[in-house]
Amino acid sequence: MAGWQATDGPRYYRSPKLTGLPEVVHGFFTRQGGMSPGAYHSLNVSLAVGDDPGAVAENLRRMQQALGLSGLAGAAQVHGGRAAVITSPDQAREENIPEVDILVTTVPGLGLLIKQADCQAVVFYDPVNRVVANVHCGWRGQVHNILGETVRLLQARFGTRPGDLYAAVGPSLGPCCAEFKNFRREFPPALWTYQVRPTYFDLWRVSRDQLAAAGISPARLDLAGLCTRCGADDFYSYRRDRVTGRQGAVIALKA
Ligand SMILES: [Zn+2]
């Protein structure tokens, strides 16, 4: 989508719809601007893929600094539907967060980190109740509508009105590359209509439709439209490389 732009340092893209808002900061990081070697070159954020832990720690420090944050909270992601709601800073250390794919916080200055290589990271911001969320959304998450679940969680916990929410879908596997040979077994029939040519699916449109069905206004919804697999070599792609790193997506309330 026009208007998404990368910045210098650890390179990241920003949604134009979120960038102008005064109380929130976010970034969809590329793989550029870190210090991991070899297949993990260079801004890998995952300790689970075989990279040097010291390099990952430095990469995370650079990202935190680039966004002006006091901390980052990530989790072991498992393609499930569970959420961690962080309302105090001492809940934020990664080892304290169980296996979840939805991160939510009201703590200013704390960045929520989703790690991905082809899956979507989808960030949410409620400017009325001052709460942010970041969701790891792969095709399994789409099958159980994890984005709709996130909106319902925000409604139940914080009184969020869906029409107030901003949401942005980051760089991820595009319709050019999202091949699912076993889609009849893996997808419910409702998702078959997103087939754009035999065995290829538009997962960006799935997320857009699921977010719209949850009540998010098209005026507050943004899609990067950048494919991690076939775009310039800015992104880690598990489908393309198998042994590779994970890029980070971060959103936070400003301190
Ligand atoms: Zn592609």
Residues whose N, C-alpha, C, O or C-beta is under 5 A from the ligand:
A	BS01	ZN	G174 C176 C177 C227 R229 C230
